[in-house]
Amino acid sequence: MIDVLCIGSVLWDVIGRSASVMRQGSDVPGRITQIPGGVALNIAMTLRRFGMKPALLSAVGRDVLGDVLVAECADMGLDCSLLYRSDDLPTDRYMAVEGANGLIAAIADAHSLEAADDKILRPLTDGRLGCASDPYRGLIALDGNLTETLLGKISRDPAFAAADLRVAPASPGKAERLMPFVTRPGAVLYVNREEAGILCQAEFPDAETAAAALVARGAKRALVTDGGGPSADADATGVVSEPPPEVLVTRVTGAGDTFMAAHMAAEAGGADRQAALHRALRAAARYVSGETPHD
């Protein structure tokens, strides 16, 4: 009943948004929301909207916040049966402030996910989903909120050797954690232009150049977004690119996750590279414009 695993952060997003242009020290009116979030969960929610059946592999506390979060995820049709539920670790949270000029600041409190370490991966090795001798062969979305040590282990773990592994960083500040996946056979990278530059230790003028550079460094395939500029999909056969639709931006947190999930769903449905990129850009545009609800 599962057709994709989403591994990584499952937490509460606390987002403050204002229609005003903000800078350091700004004190402005706006709205504050608390909604289910985290890279893995954002991807799973979007995959579910596109008709896929995602399961979550993450750490969620057995506190009140955790119980409510799991209940809301289950109500959305997400499989929560494989979550690692800890009696000692609190449920993680992410807090961000957004203004009319984009993301102002954010703090990710993912200490419980980091403390849980490889306990969240047990279903892939204990026989529930696979084991070292018979690894999981399906689609996996992996986010970069895991520790550098755990991400390095995953890049070498035979339990992931047969999977279609799609990888996204949690933020530019954590992009270096994904270095082992640049040369891992079979991994597909989803990054923005800044993150591609960090992985390649270079600056790129556009997404096309950045995606091609990642492939030249050994990546099987790289999808690179660039805000309002064209996005690109590169592999050994070449690069395809397309500009995103022009929309009024009302939110940015979760846009990259929406892009990645929509692209995965499009390809799972048989779309070719250009069509999948087109659908992913349209889905991300609808999201940042506020047309698509964050459910």
C-alpha positions in Angstrom: 0.0 0.0 0.0 3.1 2.3 0.1 4.6 3.7 -3.1 7.0 6.2 -1.7 9.0 6.7 1.6 9.6 10.2 3.0 12.5 10.2 5.3 13.5 13.2 7.5 11.8 16.0 9.4 8.2 15.7 10.5 7.4 18.6 12.9 5.3 21.7 13.6 5.9 24.8 11.4 5.3 28.0 13.2 5.2 30.7 10.5 4.8 34.4 10.9 3.9 36.3 7.7 3.5 40.0 7.1 2.6 41.9 3.9 5.2 44.5 4.9 8.8 44.7 3.7 10.9 43.6 6.7 14.5 44.0 7.9 16.4 43.3 11.1 14.4 44.7 14.1 11.1 45.1 12.2 8.0 45.0 14.4 5.0 44.7 12.0 1.4 43.3 12.0 0.8 39.9 10.4 -0.5 36.4 10.9 1.1 33.6 12.8 0.1 30.0 12.0 1.1 26.6 13.4 0.8 23.8 10.8 2.3 20.3 10.2 5.6 20.7 8.4 9.1 19.6 7.9 10.8 18.7 4.6 9.7 15.0 4.7 6.2 15.9 5.7 5.8 18.7 3.2 6.9 16.3 0.4 4.5 13.6 1.7 1.5 16.0 1.8 2.1 17.1 -1.8 2.6 13.5 -3.0 -0.7 12.6 -1.4 -2.5 15.4 -3.2 -1.2 13.9 -6.4 -2.6 10.6 -5.6 0.5 8.8 -4.2 0.6 6.8 -1.0 3.5 8.0 1.1 4.8 6.7 4.4 6.8 8.7 6.9 10.1 7.7 8.5 11.0 10.2 11.2 11.1 10.8 14.9 8.0 12.2 16.7 7.7 12.5 20.5 5.0 10.9 22.5 4.1 14.3 23.9 0.8 16.2 23.2 2.3 18.0 20.3 3.4 14.7 18.8 0.1 12.9 19.3 -1.8 15.8 17.6 0.8 15.9 14.8 0.5 12.1 14.1 -3.3 12.4 14.2 -3.3 15.2 11.6 -0.9 13.3 9.4 -3.1 10.2 9.5 -6.2 12.3 8.7 -4.4 13.5 5.5 -4.0 9.9 4.4 -0.3 9.5 5.3 1.1 6.2 6.7 2.5 6.9 10.2 2.9 3.3 11.2 6.7 3.4 10.7 7.4 6.5 12.7 9.9 6.2 15.6 7.9 7.5 18.7 10.2 8.4 21.6 9.1 8.7 25.2 12.1 10.9 26.0 12.4 13.2 23.0 10.0 16.2 22.4 8.4 16.8 19.0 10.5 19.0 16.8 9.5 22.5 15.6 10.5 25.0 12.9 9.9 28.8 13.2 10.1 31.2 10.4 9.4 34.9 9.7 8.4 36.0 6.2 7.8 39.5 4.8 6.9 40.9 1.5 10.6 40.7 0.6 10.8 36.9 1.3 12.2 34.8 4.2 13.6 37.1 6.9 14.8 34.5 9.4 14.2 30.9 10.5 15.2 28.6 13.3 14.9 24.8 12.9 14.7 22.9 16.2 15.3 19.3 14.9 17.2 18.1 17.9 15.0 15.1 18.4 15.3 13.9 14.8 19.1 14.2 15.2 19.1 12.4 18.5 17.0 9.5 17.2 19.7 9.0 14.5 19.4 5.7 12.7 16.5 4.4 14.8 14.2 6.0 12.2 15.7 3.7 9.5 14.9 0.4 11.3 11.9 -0.5 9.0 14.4 -0.6 6.1 16.7 -3.2 7.8 14.4 -5.2 10.1 12.3 -6.8 7.3 9.3 -4.6 7.5 10.3 -2.8 4.3 13.6 -4.6 3.4 16.9 -5.8 4.7 20.5 -5.8 3.7 20.1 -9.0 1.5 16.8 -7.8 0.0 16.8 -4.0 0.0 13.9 -1.7 -0.5 13.4 -1.1 -4.3 10.9 1.7 -4.3 10.9 5.5 -4.4 12.5 7.4 -1.5 12.5 11.1 -0.7 15.3 12.0 1.7 15.7 15.4 3.3 18.9 17.0 4.7 17.7 17.6 8.2 19.4 14.3 9.3 22.9 14.5 10.8 25.9 14.6 8.6 27.0 11.3 10.1 23.7 9.6 9.3 23.5 11.0 5.8 27.0 9.7 5.2 25.9 6.3 6.4 22.8 6.3 4.2 24.9 7.1 1.2 26.9 3.9 1.8 24.2 1.7 3.3 23.3 -1.4 1.2 19.7 -1.1 2.5 19.4 1.9 0.1 21.3 0.3 -2.8 18.3 -0.6 -4.9 16.1 2.4 -4.2 15.2 5.3 -6.4 16.7 7.9 -4.0 15.6 11.6 -4.4 17.6 14.0 -2.2 16.9 17.6 -1.1 18.8 19.8 1.4 16.9 21.3 4.3 18.6 24.7 3.7 21.7 26.2 2.2 23.4 26.1 5.6 23.1 22.3 5.5 23.8 21.7 1.8 27.4 20.4 2.5 25.8 17.5 4.3 24.7 16.1 0.9 28.3 15.9 -0.6 28.3 12.1 -0.3 25.3 11.9 -2.6 26.9 13.9 -5.4 28.8 10.8 -6.5 26.4 8.2 -5.1 25.1 6.0 -8.0 21.4 6.4 -8.5 20.8 9.5 -6.4 18.9 12.4 -7.8 19.6 15.8 -6.3 17.0 18.6 -5.9 18.7 21.9 -4.9 18.6 25.6 -5.6 21.3 27.6 -7.3 23.0 28.6 -4.1 23.0 25.1 -2.8 24.5 23.8 -6.1 27.2 26.4 -5.7 28.0 25.1 -2.2 28.2 21.5 -3.4 30.4 22.5 -6.3 32.4 25.2 -4.5 31.6 27.7 -7.2 29.3 30.4 -8.2 26.9 29.9 -11.1 25.0 32.5 -13.2 22.0 30.3 -13.7 20.3 27.0 -12.9 21.3 25.4 -16.2 25.0 25.9 -15.6 24.7 24.8 -12.0 22.8 21.6 -12.9 25.3 20.7 -15.6 28.2 21.3 -13.1 26.7 18.9 -10.6 26.5 16.2 -13.2 30.1 16.9 -14.3 31.1 16.3 -10.7 29.5 12.9 -10.7 25.8 13.3 -9.9 23.6 10.9 -11.8 21.0 13.7 -12.2 20.4 17.2 -10.7 17.4 19.5 -10.6 18.2 23.1 -9.8 15.7 25.9 -9.1 16.5 29.6 -9.2 13.7 31.6 -7.6 12.0 33.5 -10.5 14.6 32.4 -13.0 14.5 29.3 -15.1 14.9 25.9 -13.4 16.9 23.1 -14.9 17.1 19.3 -15.0 20.5 17.8 -16.0 21.7 14.3 -16.5 24.3 12.6 -18.8 22.1 13.2 -21.8 21.9 16.9 -21.4 20.0 19.8 -19.8 16.3 20.8 -20.1 15.1 24.0 -18.5 12.0 26.2 -18.2 11.1 29.5 -16.4 8.5 29.3 -13.7 5.1 31.0 -14.1 4.9 34.6 -12.9 2.8 34.8 -9.8 2.4 37.1 -6.8 4.5 35.5 -4.0 2.6 35.2 -0.7 4.8 32.5 1.0 8.1 30.8 0.4 8.5 28.2 3.2 7.8 24.8 1.6 8.0 25.9 -2.0 11.1 23.7 -2.7 9.4 20.7 -1.1 6.3 21.2 -3.3 8.5 21.4 -6.4 10.3 18.2 -5.5 7.1 16.3 -4.7 5.3 17.4 -7.7 8.2 16.4 -9.9 8.4 13.0 -8.3 4.7 12.4 -8.8 4.8 13.5 -12.4 7.6 11.1 -13.2 5.9 8.3 -11.2 2.9 8.9 -13.5 5.0 8.5 -16.6 5.8 12.1 -17.6 9.0 12.8 -19.5 11.7 15.1 -18.2 10.3 18.3 -19.8 6.8 17.6 -18.8 7.7 16.7 -15.2 9.7 19.9 -14.9 6.8 21.9 -16.3 4.3 20.3 -13.8 6.6 20.8 -10.9 7.1 24.5 -11.7 3.4 25.0 -12.0 2.7 23.3 -8.7 5.4 25.4 -6.9 3.9 28.6 -8.4 0.4 27.7 -7.2 1.9 27.0 -3.8 3.8 30.3 -3.4 0.9 32.3 -4.7 -1.3 30.8 -2.0 -3.6 29.1 -4.5 -2.7 25.6 -3.1 -3.5 25.2 0.6 -0.9 24.0 3.0 -2.9 21.1 4.4 
